[in-house]
Amino acid sequence: MAELQLESWRIVETVQQLLLRIDDRFPGSGLYRIGVRLLEVARETESIVEWIGKTHPWLRGLSIIGIGCIVVVALAETPALPNARRRGRALRTWIAVVGTFKPWTWNPSA
């Protein structure tokens, strides 16, 4: 099956042609006003699609910072890690603790 790909500029072009045909056949009708609104939505969508298609380094950086914060919090909240660090088994102990973690039984106040 061929890959389906919609191009926003072609959609805008098609809606413009459709709007001209509606205006020729039904001048001043409610259908024309609906077509005008459809053209506005198509143009707005085109600009949104262009924005999504661009690279956003600030968003990538923010994601990395967020993931780093999650890792830091996970390491800080692991109760067995401080004792294991002294014995030189921090990573193995942390992996074991995370592997046995059951979020539905976790009680942070305990």
C-alpha positions, 0 to 999 in steps of 0.5 A, spaced: 500 500 500 502 506 498 504 511 503 499 516 505 502 523 505 498 530 506 501 536 504 498 542 508 500 547 502 496 543 497 490 542 502 490 550 503 490 550 495 484 546 494 480 549 499 481 556 496 479 553 489 473 550 492 471 556 495 472 560 488 467 554 486 462 555 491 462 563 490 461 562 483 455 557 484 452 560 490 454 567 491 452 570 498 450 563 501 452 560 508 456 555 505 461 560 502 461 563 510 463 556 512 468 555 506 471 561 508 472 559 516 475 552 513 480 556 509 482 560 516 483 553 519 487 550 514 492 556 514 492 556 521 493 548 521 499 549 516 503 554 520 502 549 526 505 544 522 511 548 520 512 549 527 512 542 529 516 540 523 522 545 525 527 543 530 527 546 537 533 546 541 530 549 547 525 544 548 530 538 547 534 542 552 528 542 557 527 535 556 534 533 558 533 537 564 527 534 566 529 527 565 536 529 569 531 531 575 527 525 575 534 521 575 536 525 581 530 524 585 529 517 583 537 516 586 535 521 592 529 517 594 532 510 593 533 508 601 538 502 600 543 506 596 546 510 601 548 504 605 550 500 598 555 506 596 559 505 602 560 498 600 562 500 593 555 496 590 551 503 589 549 501 581 547 494 583 543 495 589 540 501 585 538 496 579 536 491 584 531 496 588 528 499 582 527 492 579 523 490 585 519 497 586 512 496 586 508 503 586 502 500 588 505 498 595 509 504 596 508 509 602 513 515 602 511 517 609 514 510 611 
